[in-house]
Amino acid sequence: MVPKDDAVLWHAEPHTVAKIAILENYLNAWFQIFGRRSSGQDLLYVDGFAGPGRYTNASKGSPVAALRAAREVRANAGSNWTAGHIRCAFIESNADTYAYLEHHLQPFMNDSRLAVLLFNTTFVDGMARLRARMPLAFQGSQPLFVFIDPFGATGVPFSVVRDILASSRSEVLINLNADAIGRIFRAGEAANHELLLTTAFGDGSWHDALAGTLSARERSHAIVQLYMEHLRAVPNVRYVYSFEMLTAKTQVGKVGYFLVFASRHPRGLEKMKGAMKRMDQTGSYQFSNTRVGQAPLFRFNRPEDYAPSLHKQFVGQGPVRFGPDSTIHDFALLETPFENPKKMLEVLDKQGLLHVTSTNPKRPRGTFNEDRVSAIEFLEGDPSG
């Protein structure tokens, strides 16, 4: 028997609706890229805390958003699709919520282009079952993307996240409830903090990282930074970035909502930033990095704010190789809001702070064609002036 709406559904806050939109934007790109470049390989998407599939005020929860993206991309690809099946797995531990989700996803069950897998169990057990059922997604080169969106601070052992990222084409997007983790830390033994925090971070490094007199916001940022350090410590996982969603109603000093992305490949982070950028352009959200002590807010349309940091990083080094896999590109990806450095380089070039090596002798100032530009030298000067 399917539970009634009022028994399982709840109201989606604006940040929840935004989070789902970001996820759907990213999955549109993810399915397209791997669907056209993974000949004969299945694609596996996992929603680790699926929920009922909709809300009282929104018809599209994360499972529906993912399946719509998969179905649309697969239909539009036509003969360009080279991958095998799209497998979408949804894990939900609550029995009533699971029953509602199963019923709500029926329209997708008979689509021959999709394989929908449902697990009424915990995130940990569901991932173990998927690993046993589809080992190549976790040990080989099959594309794997896992969305991890728990309701609180528990239920996501770092050991499971580390295992997901062990394969060569795996990625995770985690809704990290730093505020809830901070509350567990402050509650101490009353909240069984030793076990819960050591499980969440994978070791006891949180003892020192979270110690001291910190505000709730400062501690939340320290939590995110520590979590990102652990993700970067996973072999070959270089492209780790956090986004704090802040709305116009977020009060000064309050904590926003953190999304943490991790991948081995720069293109994954490029596409995730693109998904964030589309939300930024609505005017409803700003985003924050989590570097305590730096200006916290950024918008994707202000390269002049970040051009000085790019200049400072490379000035005095002589000619630096330019291209999609260069240190300049990586700095832009990992240390600024942008998908690539071109807008920031344009700012610096127009200030006369670059010497550009190009095969085009008539290169217009401020343009950086990757097929023509081979190196860039950052010249002494004041980019803030």
SVG drawing of the C-alpha trace seen along z (x, -y; Angstrom):
<svg xmlns="http://www.w3.org/2000/svg" viewBox="-3 -52 65 61">
<polyline fill="none" stroke="black" stroke-width="0.4" points="0.0,0.0 1.4,-3.4 1.5,-5.9 -0.5,-9.1 1.3,-12.3 0.9,-13.9 2.6,-10.9 5.9,-11.1 6.2,-14.4 7.7,-17.6 8.2,-21.2 11.3,-21.8 13.3,-24.9 14.7,-27.1 18.2,-25.8 16.8,-22.2 15.2,-23.2 18.4,-24.9 20.5,-21.9 18.3,-19.6 18.5,-22.1 22.3,-22.1 22.3,-18.3 20.1,-18.0 22.2,-20.6 25.3,-18.6 23.8,-15.2 22.8,-16.6 26.4,-17.2 27.6,-14.0 25.3,-11.7 26.1,-13.4 29.9,-13.2 30.1,-9.6 27.3,-8.5 29.2,-9.5 32.7,-8.5 32.3,-5.3 31.9,-2.7 30.0,0.3 30.3,-0.7 27.3,-1.1 26.9,-4.4 26.0,-4.1 24.4,-7.0 23.6,-6.5 21.4,-8.6 22.4,-7.6 19.6,-9.2 16.8,-9.3 13.8,-10.4 10.2,-10.1 11.0,-11.7 8.9,-14.8 7.9,-17.5 4.6,-19.1 5.7,-22.2 7.8,-20.7 7.1,-17.8 10.7,-17.0 13.0,-15.5 16.5,-14.3 15.5,-10.9 13.0,-12.4 15.5,-15.1 18.2,-12.4 15.9,-10.1 14.5,-13.0 18.1,-14.1 19.0,-10.5 16.0,-10.0 16.3,-13.3 20.0,-12.9 19.6,-9.3 16.8,-10.2 18.6,-13.2 21.9,-11.4 20.5,-9.1 23.2,-7.3 25.9,-9.3 25.2,-7.3 28.1,-4.7 27.7,-3.7 25.7,-0.8 22.9,-1.1 22.2,-4.0 21.7,-2.5 20.2,-4.7 20.2,-3.4 18.2,-4.9 18.8,-4.0 16.2,-4.9 16.2,-3.4 12.7,-4.4 10.1,-1.8 7.2,-4.3 9.4,-6.7 10.7,-3.8 7.2,-2.6 6.2,-6.1 9.3,-6.5 8.8,-3.1 5.3,-4.1 6.3,-7.6 9.0,-6.2 6.7,-3.8 6.6,-6.0 10.3,-5.4 10.3,-1.7 9.4,-0.6 11.8,-2.8 14.1,-0.4 16.9,-3.0 17.1,-3.1 17.6,-0.6 16.1,-1.7 17.4,0.0 15.8,-0.5 17.2,0.4 15.2,0.2 18.3,0.1 20.9,-2.2 23.4,-4.0 26.3,-1.8 24.4,1.4 23.1,0.1 26.6,-0.8 27.8,2.7 25.1,4.3 25.8,2.2 29.5,3.0 28.8,6.8 26.3,6.5 28.4,4.2 32.0,4.5 33.4,2.9 31.8,-0.4 33.9,-0.5 37.1,1.2 37.4,0.6 36.9,-2.3 33.1,-2.4 31.7,-5.9 30.2,-6.3 28.6,-9.3 27.2,-9.2 25.1,-11.9 25.2,-11.8 22.6,-13.9 22.0,-12.7 19.4,-14.3 21.9,-15.0 25.6,-14.5 25.6,-10.7 25.2,-7.7 28.1,-8.5 31.3,-6.9 34.3,-8.4 35.6,-4.9 32.6,-4.4 33.3,-7.7 36.9,-6.7 35.9,-3.4 33.6,-5.1 36.5,-7.3 38.9,-4.4 37.9,-3.7 39.3,-5.8 36.1,-7.5 34.2,-8.0 32.9,-11.3 30.9,-12.3 28.7,-15.3 28.1,-15.5 25.7,-17.8 27.9,-18.2 26.0,-19.2 28.8,-21.1 26.5,-22.8 25.2,-19.5 28.7,-18.1 29.7,-21.2 26.8,-20.6 27.9,-17.0 31.4,-18.3 30.1,-20.9 27.8,-18.3 30.8,-16.1 30.2,-12.8 26.5,-13.5 26.3,-13.0 28.8,-10.1 31.1,-12.5 34.2,-10.3 32.6,-7.5 30.5,-9.7 33.1,-12.2 35.9,-9.6 33.5,-7.7 32.6,-10.8 36.2,-11.9 37.8,-8.5 40.3,-9.2 40.8,-11.4 42.2,-14.5 39.1,-16.4 40.3,-16.7 42.9,-19.3 41.2,-20.8 38.1,-21.8 39.6,-22.7 39.8,-26.3 37.4,-29.1 35.5,-29.3 32.2,-30.8 29.6,-28.4 30.5,-29.7 34.2,-29.4 33.9,-25.9 31.7,-24.9 34.3,-26.2 37.0,-24.3 34.9,-21.2 34.5,-21.6 38.3,-22.3 39.2,-19.2 36.8,-17.1 38.2,-18.4 41.7,-17.5 40.6,-14.0 39.1,-13.8 42.4,-15.1 44.3,-12.4 42.4,-9.7 44.9,-8.7 44.5,-10.6 41.6,-12.7 42.9,-16.2 39.8,-18.2 38.0,-18.9 35.9,-22.0 33.3,-23.2 30.4,-25.6 28.5,-27.3 25.1,-28.4 24.0,-31.7 20.7,-33.4 19.8,-37.0 18.1,-36.0 21.2,-34.4 22.1,-36.5 25.6,-37.7 27.5,-35.1 25.0,-32.3 26.0,-29.1 24.8,-28.3 24.6,-24.9 27.7,-23.2 28.1,-21.1 31.4,-19.3 32.5,-17.9 35.4,-15.5 36.8,-14.0 40.0,-12.8 39.4,-14.8 39.3,-18.6 36.4,-18.4 34.2,-17.1 34.9,-20.2 34.5,-22.4 31.0,-21.1 30.0,-21.3 31.1,-24.9 29.0,-25.4 26.0,-24.0 26.6,-26.4 27.1,-29.3 23.6,-28.8 22.2,-29.1 24.3,-32.2 22.8,-33.9 19.3,-33.6 20.3,-36.3 18.9,-34.2 22.2,-32.8 25.7,-33.7 28.4,-31.2 31.2,-31.1 34.6,-29.4 35.4,-28.0 38.8,-29.6 38.4,-31.2 39.8,-34.7 39.3,-35.5 36.5,-37.4 33.7,-34.7 31.4,-35.7 32.0,-35.4 30.0,-35.7 30.9,-34.1 30.7,-37.3 33.5,-39.2 36.9,-38.0 38.5,-41.2 38.1,-40.1 40.3,-37.0 42.7,-38.2 45.2,-39.5 45.4,-36.1 46.2,-34.5 48.8,-37.1 50.4,-36.7 50.6,-32.9 52.6,-33.0 54.4,-36.4 58.2,-36.1 58.2,-32.5 59.1,-33.2 57.0,-31.7 54.4,-29.3 52.8,-26.7 49.2,-27.4 46.5,-24.9 43.7,-22.8 46.0,-20.6 48.4,-23.4 49.1,-24.7 47.4,-28.0 44.2,-26.1 44.3,-24.1 44.8,-27.2 41.7,-28.7 39.7,-25.5 40.9,-24.9 41.4,-28.4 38.8,-30.6 35.1,-30.3 35.8,-30.0 36.0,-27.0 39.1,-28.2 41.5,-31.2 40.5,-33.1 38.4,-35.8 41.0,-36.6 43.8,-36.5 41.8,-39.0 41.7,-41.4 45.5,-41.1 46.3,-41.3 44.4,-44.5 46.4,-45.9 49.6,-45.1 50.7,-42.5 51.2,-39.5 53.6,-38.5 51.8,-35.9 53.6,-33.5 51.3,-32.8 51.6,-31.6 49.2,-34.4 51.2,-37.6 48.0,-39.6 46.4,-38.1 43.8,-40.6 44.7,-41.6 42.5,-39.7 42.1,-36.6 43.6,-33.2 43.1,-30.5 44.4,-27.3 45.4,-26.1 47.6,-29.2 48.8,-30.3 51.5,-28.1 52.9,-30.1 52.2,-33.1 54.6,-35.2 53.1,-37.2 54.9,-40.6 55.6,-42.6 53.0,-45.2 49.9,-45.9 46.8,-44.1 44.6,-45.7 45.3,-49.2"/>
</svg>
